[in-house]
Amino acid sequence: MPRRLITVLQSEGLFNDAAAIVIFQAAVAATVSGTKLGAGVVLQFVIGAALAVIVGIAMGWLTRLITQLVTSMVARSAVTLVIPFAAYILAEELHASGVIAVVVTALETQRHARSQDAAERVTRTAFWDVVELLATGLAFGLVGLEIRHVIRDEGAAIYGMIGPAVAVCVLVFVVRFAWLGLLAISARKRKNLLQPASPKEVLILTWCGMRGLATLALALALPLTIAEGSDFPARHEILVIACAVLLATLVLPGLTLPWLMRVLKASEDGSHEKDAARLLAKRAQTAAISALKEHDLMKELPADKVALVKEKMTRLHAELLDGTLKNESDAEKRQRGRELAIAVQTIALDAARQEVVAARSEPGMDPEVADRVLRQLDLRTMAMPE
């Protein structure tokens, strides 16, 4: 799939999840309390989003401060597990959107990532991949248990829920197609890269409007009873509809999307992405060479590495000038050469990582490409001997 379309899906996914959860919370609160929703929910969303952005920026700043003060890599990784919950709870206490606060916190933390945290990035990525897999599996498992209870409690009446579920699934696709069509029309006038630009792209993005973990979480979050003690209205029907939407938007498109891409001839060979990665790698290489030529750039390196590199290079340079290396054994010469090679690689890799981290925040830069190049540099750094 063209990388631009993936970026569109990821960008709208962040907003859609945040907006859906705010609307969901307002609807559930109104149902439980017996009140009606009005135009005030729009103002509530705007105020909640603004407060959430402020909370997210503040928590992002706090995260940067903690990671600078804490020396343990394990502790810094643990902070990334605690901070999202802290941001969510704080935002909810202020009656703001917890989801938006978490998203902004993550974006701020990533935007101010430090180039020298190579080992931490590799460890943290692996850790969160495992957490995401476990959380998704747990959510699907819990929904499966809920549906089992629904089938047991409803019996034959569950067949009557199939019609509304199918209607909602069709409506989901129709509304998404209409909305993306309007965006495509407006994109022709403004040339926005984050909008579909053709009917082909509208169809692809409509088919890719998959519902996943957020849908499961919201379905599971439905309360069992309302304020007066009676059962939450239509809770079983909502669970069935949620599972139907998952099947219709996740399983069906997931199995047929490759076929649709081939039919529409919309697939790419990845050459554009490879070219972008190659250019970024070239920039990193140029930065590394410049760092080796200009010692002033070593000011941005950690103090211990700067002192080590300068000491080794000064000593080796002096010994080369006065010829004392002539009296050293071959083993000693190899050891000194090895130390110099490590020192040079340290300077070069740190400068390359700084360049990639800075490039990641530039307009027009694909974060996925930058992360891929940065990961290669991180792995190369971790493979170096101390």
Secondary structure by P-SEA (a helix, b strand, c coil): ccaaaaaaaaaaaaaaaaaaaaaaaaaaaaaaaccccccaaaaaaaaaaaaaaaaaaaaaaaaaaaaaacccaaaaaaaaaaaaaaaaaaaaaacccaaaaaaaaaaaaaaaccccaaaaaaaaaaaaaaaaaaaaaaaaaaaaaaaaaaaaaaccccccaaaaaaaaaaaaaaaaaaaaaaaaaaaaacccccccccaaaaaaaaaaccccaaaaaaaaaccccccccccccaaaaaaaaaaaaaaaccaaaaacaaaaaaaacccccaaaaaaaaaaaaaaaaaaaaaaaacccccccccaaaaaaaaaaaaaaaaaaaacccccccaaaaaaaaaaaaaaaaaaaaaaaaaaaaaaaacccccaaaaaaaaaaaaaaaaaccc
